Amino acid sequence: MTYAYEPAKLIKRKIKQNSGGKVDKLIIVRHGDYDEYSLLNDKGIGQMEGLATKFKKMVLNKSALFLTSSALRASESAKVLAKSLSLQFIEYKELWSDKNHFPKAKTVLEIIESHQDKVDILIIVTHLEYAEILPVYFGKKVLCKDWRVNEIKKGQAIEIDCQKKTLSYV
C-alpha cells in the first residue's frame, strides 16, 4: 500500500533522473518506542520527529521514498517521518520481523533493487532484526564491504552511503 504526504505538484520531482540508476543512500530506521498495543507512544513520536529533523538536510533537493514494515509500530513511525518530510511510504509485510516473522534479507534486497532506480534515497523503517542484519547483508552483497553493526535502539538509524561505500549511525 502506498501513502502520499506531499502536494501533487511535488510528485514529479520524485522520479530519479541520474544516469547510474542506483540509490545513492540507503537509510535503515528501527521503529520508534511503542505501548502495549504496538502503537507508537509519545517517546516514539518524539524519536521519529528527531530523525525527521536530521533527515531534512539529507533529502533536500533529492528524491526519496520510505519503505516500511506493515507492523503498526513501524508504519506509524514511517507515517510520522513521511509527513514531516512531505514524502511517500510503501508498506511491505516482508519488512516485518519478530518471533513470528523471520527476517529474509535476500527478499528485502530484491525490494530495494526494485526501487533503486527511482529515487536517490531509500529509507527503510523496520525492526531490530532487520536493522542489524540488513546493513551487513547489503554491505556484503551490494558494496563488497564487511561491516559489523552494533545494537540499533528504537528510534535510531543507520545511513549507508552507496557512492562512498560507508556506513554511519544517524
Buried (B, 14 or more C-beta within 10 A) or exposed (E): EEBBBBEEEEEEEBEBEEEEEBBBBBBBBBBBBBEEEEEBBEBBBBBBBBBBEEBEEBBEEBBBBBBBBBBBBBBBBBBBBBBBBEBBBBBBEBBBBEEEBEBBBEEBBEBBEEBBEBBBBBBBBBBBBBBBBBBBBBBEEBBEBEBEBEEBEBBBBBBBBBEEEEBEEB
